[in-house]
Amino acid sequence: MTAVLSQDDKYVRFVNVKKSYDNKNLVVKDFNLDIQKGEFVTLLGPSGSGKTTCLMMLAGFEDVTSGSIEINRKSVQDIAPYHRNIGMVFQHYALFPHMTIAENLAYPLKVRKMSSSDINTAVQASLDLVELSRYGDRYPGQLSGGQKQRVALARSLIFEPSIVLMDEPLGALDKNLREQMQFEIKRLHEQFGFTAIYVTHDQTEALTMSDRIAVFNDGVVQQCAPPAELYERPANSFVADFIGENNHIVGTVQQINDGVATIKLFDGSVINADATLNCPAVGQPCALTIRPEKLFIVSADRRYENFVSAEFITRLYVGDSIRYFFKLANGSELMVKVLNDHEAPHLIAGQKAELTWHTKNGLALDKP
């Protein structure tokens, strides 16, 4: 179950927030989210789902059409962006190209009218913090993408904000740099304890960095929960498909008893699944969802309560694992993921096989 925050824990609050740019169509339809002080919360979803708009409303760069946003139990609608004590990190760095790195870091402190000596001390401490102590005299154009993003991160923290907003901050980096910066951001978050609200469409990034993830689709939060709960107990088929890899077998709910849904498949066979809170009613179509690593090819030591017959199509070698692709008689495709070891089976195209899984690992959700 998702933890319910007490009133004192609700440091940032979005209450019935809606946003429209044309007074007709809602980009954000009804956003409710409470964030604890010091928490790392990620807004995850496809492009155009409303994530960045929510971030911009909190920062004060966009107006709220209706609803309210609160920080520390105070509405921020009438507070100017520069008075909200919020740091911001963008995907494309937003560094001033005509300023040195040290001048870029000093800028938010000069705006706050700090003394020159305090600014110089803070700038050097920030450069040390992101391991760029010898780069203060360089210009942004002389730095790599990863170095620029470190500077952008340091600039967002230099005035000690209580909240840091990050909008796709690693989207412009390659895979190795992204992973390094994920570690860097988490290290700084743990060191300073700021409240982080992070926007991304990269599910792996969200799963590895977040305390909780709010999954968006079409301006609505589908589910907000810790990473393991989102992955293991998705609220609906959209979340199940968006978070990680997933299989669907469509059927009809025959009965629900003691938390187990009995599902009749297209060929008349019957299987069982965990009846989720959003399990369709008896007589309604549903989707049995199973993660590829929880679905197995029947063998001497792999035989569980549920079976389906399938035809092997092909396998995909991805290094540490192997993905096996199968087709059911109705044309639906299933994927089985196994570790790449000496026990990995060898099948030929067209070969018939039985696939099996534990009832607890199959969830009865809405039909996608």
C-alpha positions as CSV (number, residue, x, y, z in Angstrom):
1,M,0.0,0.0,0.0
2,T,1.1,3.6,-0.7
3,A,2.0,5.4,2.6
4,V,-0.4,8.2,3.5
5,L,1.4,11.4,4.6
6,S,0.3,13.2,7.7
7,Q,-0.6,16.9,7.5
8,D,2.8,17.8,8.9
9,D,4.6,15.7,6.2
10,K,2.9,17.5,3.3
11,Y,5.7,19.9,2.5
12,V,4.7,20.4,-1.2
13,R,1.0,20.0,-2.1
14,F,-0.8,20.0,-5.5
15,V,-4.5,20.2,-4.7
16,N,-7.0,19.7,-7.6
17,V,-4.6,21.5,-10.0
18,K,-5.8,22.0,-13.5
19,K,-4.0,23.7,-16.4
20,S,-5.3,24.9,-19.8
21,Y,-3.5,27.1,-22.3
22,D,-6.6,27.9,-24.4
23,N,-9.4,27.8,-21.8
24,K,-10.8,24.7,-23.6
25,N,-8.5,21.8,-23.4
26,L,-6.9,20.7,-20.1
27,V,-3.2,19.8,-20.3
28,V,-3.3,18.9,-16.6
29,K,-6.7,17.6,-15.6
30,D,-6.8,17.0,-11.9
31,F,-3.4,16.8,-10.3
32,N,-3.2,15.9,-6.6
33,L,0.1,15.1,-5.0
34,D,1.6,15.5,-1.5
35,I,5.4,15.4,-1.2
36,Q,7.3,15.0,2.0
37,K,10.2,17.3,2.9
38,G,13.5,15.8,1.7
39,E,11.7,13.3,-0.6
40,F,12.8,12.5,-4.1
41,V,9.7,12.3,-6.3
42,T,9.7,11.6,-10.0
43,L,7.0,12.6,-12.5
44,L,7.1,9.9,-15.2
45,G,5.1,9.6,-18.4
46,P,5.2,10.0,-22.1
47,S,5.8,13.3,-23.9
48,G,2.8,15.6,-23.6
49,S,1.3,14.0,-20.5
50,G,1.6,17.1,-18.3
51,K,4.7,16.4,-16.3
52,T,6.7,19.5,-17.2
53,T,3.7,21.7,-17.0
54,C,3.2,20.7,-13.3
55,L,6.9,21.5,-12.7
56,M,6.6,24.9,-14.3
57,M,3.5,25.7,-12.2
58,L,5.4,24.9,-9.0
59,A,8.3,27.0,-10.1
60,G,6.1,29.9,-10.9
61,F,6.8,30.0,-14.7
62,E,3.2,28.9,-15.5
63,D,-0.1,30.1,-13.9
64,V,-2.5,27.6,-12.4
65,T,-5.9,27.5,-14.2
66,S,-7.6,26.2,-11.1
67,G,-6.7,24.4,-7.8
68,S,-3.8,25.4,-5.6
69,I,-0.1,24.7,-5.0
70,E,1.3,25.0,-1.5
71,I,4.9,24.9,-0.1
72,N,5.2,24.4,3.7
73,R,1.4,25.0,4.0
74,K,1.4,28.4,2.2
75,S,-0.1,29.0,-1.2
76,V,2.5,30.1,-3.7
77,Q,0.2,31.4,-6.4
78,D,0.9,35.1,-5.5
79,I,4.6,34.5,-4.8
80,A,7.1,35.5,-7.5
81,P,9.3,32.6,-8.8
82,Y,12.5,34.1,-7.3
83,H,11.0,34.2,-3.8
84,R,9.9,30.5,-3.8
85,N,13.5,29.3,-2.8
86,I,13.4,26.8,-5.7
87,G,16.4,25.6,-7.7
88,M,15.9,24.5,-11.3
89,V,17.9,22.2,-13.6
90,F,17.0,22.0,-17.3
91,Q,17.8,19.4,-19.9
92,H,19.9,21.8,-22.0
93,Y,21.8,23.3,-19.0
94,A,20.6,26.9,-19.5
95,L,24.1,28.2,-18.7
96,F,25.1,31.7,-19.8
97,P,27.6,31.1,-22.7
98,H,29.3,34.5,-22.3
99,M,30.0,33.9,-18.6
100,T,32.8,31.7,-17.1
101,I,31.7,28.8,-15.0
102,A,32.5,30.7,-11.8
103,E,30.4,33.6,-13.0
104,N,27.5,31.3,-13.9
105,L,27.6,29.9,-10.4
106,A,27.9,33.4,-8.8
107,Y,24.9,34.8,-10.7
108,P,22.0,33.5,-8.4
109,L,24.0,34.8,-5.4
110,K,24.5,38.2,-6.9
111,V,20.8,38.4,-7.6
112,R,20.3,37.8,-3.9
113,K,22.8,40.6,-3.1
114,M,25.3,38.5,-1.2
115,S,28.8,40.0,-0.5
116,S,31.6,39.4,-2.9
117,S,33.6,37.4,-0.3
118,D,30.7,35.1,0.5
119,I,30.0,34.6,-3.2
120,N,33.6,33.7,-3.9
121,T,33.6,31.2,-1.0
122,A,30.3,29.6,-2.1
123,V,31.4,29.4,-5.8
124,Q,34.6,27.5,-4.9
125,A,32.8,25.2,-2.5
126,S,30.3,24.4,-5.3
127,L,33.0,23.7,-7.8
128,D,34.7,21.4,-5.3
129,L,31.3,19.7,-4.6
130,V,30.9,18.6,-8.3
131,E,34.6,17.9,-8.7
132,L,35.2,20.9,-11.1
133,S,37.5,22.9,-8.8
134,R,39.9,23.7,-11.7
135,Y,37.2,24.8,-14.2
136,G,36.0,28.1,-12.8
137,D,37.8,30.2,-15.5
138,R,36.5,28.2,-18.4
139,Y,33.4,28.9,-20.5
140,P,30.4,26.5,-21.0
141,G,31.5,25.9,-24.6
142,Q,34.8,24.5,-23.3
143,L,33.1,21.8,-21.2
144,S,31.7,18.3,-22.1
145,G,28.0,17.6,-21.7
146,G,28.5,15.9,-18.4
147,Q,30.6,18.8,-17.0
148,K,27.9,21.3,-18.1
149,Q,25.2,19.4,-16.3
150,R,27.4,19.3,-13.2
151,V,27.7,23.0,-13.3
152,A,23.9,23.4,-13.9
153,L,23.3,21.2,-10.8
154,A,25.8,23.1,-8.7
155,R,24.2,26.4,-9.7
156,S,20.8,25.1,-8.7
157,L,22.1,24.2,-5.2
158,I,24.5,27.1,-4.5
159,F,21.8,29.3,-2.8
160,E,20.7,26.4,-0.7
161,P,17.2,26.0,-2.0
162,S,14.6,23.9,-0.1
163,I,13.3,22.4,-3.3
164,V,15.1,21.5,-6.5
165,L,13.2,20.9,-9.7
166,M,14.8,18.9,-12.5
167,D,13.3,18.8,-16.0
168,E,14.7,15.9,-18.1
169,P,18.2,16.9,-16.8
170,L,20.0,13.9,-18.3
171,G,18.2,13.7,-21.6
172,A,21.0,15.1,-23.6
173,L,23.7,12.8,-22.3
174,D,24.8,9.4,-23.5
175,K,24.1,6.2,-21.5
176,N,27.3,6.1,-19.5
177,L,27.2,9.8,-18.6
178,R,23.5,9.5,-17.7
179,E,24.3,6.7,-15.2
180,Q,27.2,8.7,-13.7
181,M,25.0,11.7,-13.3
182,Q,22.2,9.6,-11.7
183,F,24.7,8.6,-9.1
184,E,25.9,12.2,-8.7
185,I,22.4,13.6,-8.3
186,K,21.5,10.9,-5.7
187,R,24.7,11.6,-3.8
188,L,24.0,15.3,-3.6
189,H,20.3,14.7,-2.6
190,E,21.4,12.4,0.3
191,Q,24.1,14.9,1.3
192,F,22.0,18.0,1.4
193,G,18.5,16.6,2.0
194,F,16.7,19.0,-0.4
195,T,13.2,18.1,-1.7
196,A,13.7,16.9,-5.3
197,I,11.0,16.8,-8.0
198,Y,12.3,15.2,-11.1
199,V,10.7,14.9,-14.6
200,T,11.6,12.2,-17.0
201,H,10.1,9.8,-19.6
202,D,12.9,7.3,-18.9
203,Q,11.5,4.5,-16.7
204,T,14.9,3.1,-15.7
205,E,16.0,6.5,-14.5
206,A,12.8,6.9,-12.4
207,L,13.1,3.4,-10.9
208,T,16.7,3.8,-9.8
209,M,16.5,7.3,-8.4
210,S,13.1,7.9,-6.8
211,D,11.5,7.5,-3.4
212,R,8.2,7.6,-5.2
213,I,7.1,7.9,-8.8
214,A,3.9,9.5,-10.1
215,V,3.0,8.0,-13.5
216,F,1.3,10.4,-15.8
217,N,-0.9,9.8,-18.8
218,D,-3.0,12.4,-20.7
219,G,-2.8,14.9,-17.9
220,V,-3.8,12.5,-15.1
221,V,-1.7,10.7,-12.5
222,Q,-2.4,7.0,-13.0
223,Q,-0.5,5.8,-9.9
224,C,1.9,7.3,-7.3
225,A,3.9,4.8,-5.3
226,P,7.5,3.6,-4.5
227,P,9.3,2.0,-7.4
228,A,8.9,-1.6,-6.2
229,E,5.2,-1.2,-5.7
230,L,4.7,0.4,-9.2
231,Y,6.6,-2.5,-10.8
232,E,5.1,-5.4,-8.7
233,R,1.6,-4.0,-8.2
234,P,0.7,-1.6,-11.1
235,A,-2.8,0.0,-10.7
236,N,-3.8,-0.5,-14.3
237,S,-2.6,-1.8,-17.7
238,F,-1.1,1.6,-18.6
239,V,1.2,1.6,-15.6
240,A,2.0,-2.1,-16.1
241,D,3.1,-1.4,-19.7
242,F,4.9,1.8,-19.1
243,I,7.0,0.6,-16.2
244,G,9.2,-2.2,-17.4
245,E,8.5,-5.0,-19.9
246,N,5.1,-6.7,-19.7
247,N,3.0,-9.5,-21.2
248,H,-0.8,-9.5,-21.7
249,I,-3.2,-12.4,-22.1
250,V,-6.8,-11.2,-22.7
251,G,-9.7,-13.1,-21.2
252,T,-13.0,-12.8,-19.3
253,V,-13.4,-12.9,-15.5
254,Q,-15.4,-15.9,-14.5
255,Q,-15.3,-15.5,-10.7
256,I,-13.4,-13.8,-7.9
257,N,-12.8,-15.7,-4.7
258,D,-10.4,-14.9,-1.8
259,G,-8.4,-12.5,-3.9
260,V,-8.0,-14.8,-6.8
261,A,-9.7,-14.1,-10.2
262,T,-10.5,-17.1,-12.4
263,I,-10.1,-16.1,-16.1
264,K,-11.4,-17.9,-19.2
265,L,-9.1,-17.5,-22.2
266,F,-9.9,-17.3,-25.9
267,D,-9.4,-21.1,-26.3
268,G,-11.7,-22.0,-23.5
269,S,-8.9,-22.8,-21.0
270,V,-9.1,-21.4,-17.5
271,I,-6.3,-19.8,-15.5
272,N,-6.0,-18.0,-12.2
273,A,-4.6,-14.5,-11.4
274,D,-4.2,-12.2,-8.4
275,A,-7.4,-10.1,-8.3
276,T,-6.1,-6.5,-8.0
277,L,-8.1,-3.6,-6.5
278,N,-8.9,-2.6,-10.1
279,C,-9.8,-6.1,-11.3
280,P,-12.8,-6.0,-13.7
281,A,-16.1,-7.4,-12.5
282,V,-17.3,-11.0,-13.2
283,G,-18.3,-11.3,-16.9
284,Q,-16.0,-8.4,-17.9
285,P,-13.0,-8.6,-20.2
286,C,-9.6,-8.3,-18.5
287,A,-5.9,-8.5,-19.2
288,L,-3.8,-11.0,-17.3
289,T,-0.4,-9.2,-17.0
290,I,2.8,-11.1,-16.3
291,R,6.4,-9.7,-16.2
292,P,8.7,-11.6,-18.6
293,E,11.0,-12.7,-15.8
294,K,8.0,-14.3,-13.9
295,L,7.0,-16.3,-17.0
296,F,8.8,-19.6,-17.5
297,I,9.1,-22.3,-20.2
298,V,7.9,-25.6,-18.6
299,S,10.8,-27.9,-17.6
300,A,11.5,-30.6,-15.0
301,D,11.9,-28.0,-12.2
302,R,9.6,-25.3,-13.6
303,R,5.9,-26.2,-13.4
304,Y,3.4,-24.0,-11.7
305,E,-0.4,-23.7,-11.4
306,N,-1.0,-21.9,-14.7
307,F,-0.2,-23.0,-18.3
308,V,-0.7,-21.8,-21.8
309,S,0.5,-23.5,-25.0
310,A,2.6,-21.3,-27.4
311,E,4.7,-21.5,-30.5
312,F,8.3,-20.4,-30.3
313,I,9.2,-17.6,-32.7
314,T,12.8,-16.4,-32.0
315,R,15.1,-15.5,-29.2
316,L,17.1,-12.2,-28.6
317,Y,20.5,-12.3,-27.0
318,V,21.1,-9.2,-24.9
319,G,24.2,-10.2,-22.9
320,D,23.2,-10.8,-19.3
321,S,19.8,-12.2,-20.3
322,I,18.0,-13.9,-23.2
323,R,14.5,-12.9,-24.4
324,Y,12.4,-15.7,-25.9
325,F,9.4,-14.7,-28.0
326,F,6.3,-16.9,-28.3
327,K,3.0,-16.7,-30.2
328,L,-0.4,-17.9,-28.8
329,A,-3.0,-19.5,-31.1
330,N,-4.9,-16.2,-31.2
331,G,-1.8,-14.3,-32.5
332,S,-0.9,-12.7,-29.1
333,E,2.8,-12.6,-28.4
334,L,4.5,-13.3,-25.1
335,M,8.1,-12.8,-24.0
336,V,10.0,-14.9,-21.5
337,K,13.2,-13.5,-20.0
338,V,15.9,-15.8,-18.5
339,L,19.4,-15.4,-17.3
340,N,22.1,-16.1,-19.9
341,D,23.6,-19.2,-18.4
342,H,24.2,-22.8,-19.4
343,E,20.7,-23.7,-18.4
344,A,19.1,-21.4,-21.0
345,P,17.0,-23.5,-23.3
346,H,17.6,-24.0,-27.0
347,L,14.4,-24.0,-29.1
348,I,13.8,-23.9,-32.8
349,A,11.3,-21.7,-34.7
350,G,7.9,-23.2,-34.8
351,Q,8.5,-25.5,-31.8
352,K,5.6,-25.9,-29.4
353,A,6.1,-25.2,-25.8
354,E,4.2,-24.7,-22.6
355,L,4.6,-21.5,-20.5
356,T,3.9,-21.5,-16.8
357,W,3.6,-19.1,-13.9
358,H,2.6,-18.7,-10.3
359,T,-0.9,-17.3,-9.7
360,K,0.5,-14.6,-7.4
361,N,2.7,-13.3,-10.3
362,G,-0.2,-12.8,-12.7
363,L,-2.4,-9.7,-12.2
364,A,-5.9,-9.3,-13.4
365,L,-6.1,-5.7,-14.7
366,D,-8.2,-3.7,-17.1
367,K,-8.0,-4.6,-20.8
368,P,-5.5,-2.2,-22.5
